[in-house]
Amino acid sequence: MDHEKMCKTIDEIVARHQPSKPIVAILQDIQEEYRYLPKDALLYLADSINVSIAKIYSVATFYENFSLEPKGKYVIRICDGTACHVRKSIPILNALRKELSLTDGKNTTDDQLFTVETVSCLGACGLAPVMTINDKVYPAMTPESAKSLLAELK
């Protein structure tokens, strides 16, 4: 990552949030830009808004939506809440992991195209089992329909 370009991007993001400089909103914008929160960006941010890196990390790690690891272009979230679990969300997860050569410890493909995660609830229990791709909801999924969606995205 080009350090100079990154610094300029962070400066622009911080400037949009003047004068209050809300850390959560700034981190959201950084993550939107890079699809995760790069360590160098957080270090530069802490310095530029005069906040300790410990404070920045505490906010970044408190909220589940923030990621300190790179994510794929397509972030697939599979609900494993009660309704989805009972209606077989885990076979969907397993099918996607197998198709993408992912494991419980490896959520993102090597080409940075896909990230597969589970979430506790997507708030669409009546549509179970549910998954999202970049926040677009896909209801009543099966392992086969999930693999078809992957094929379309590839």
Beta strands, then each sheet from edge to edge (+ up, - down):
strand 1: 74-79
strand 2: 114-119
strand 3: 131-133
strand 4: 136-138
sheet 1: 2+ 1+ 3- 4+
end
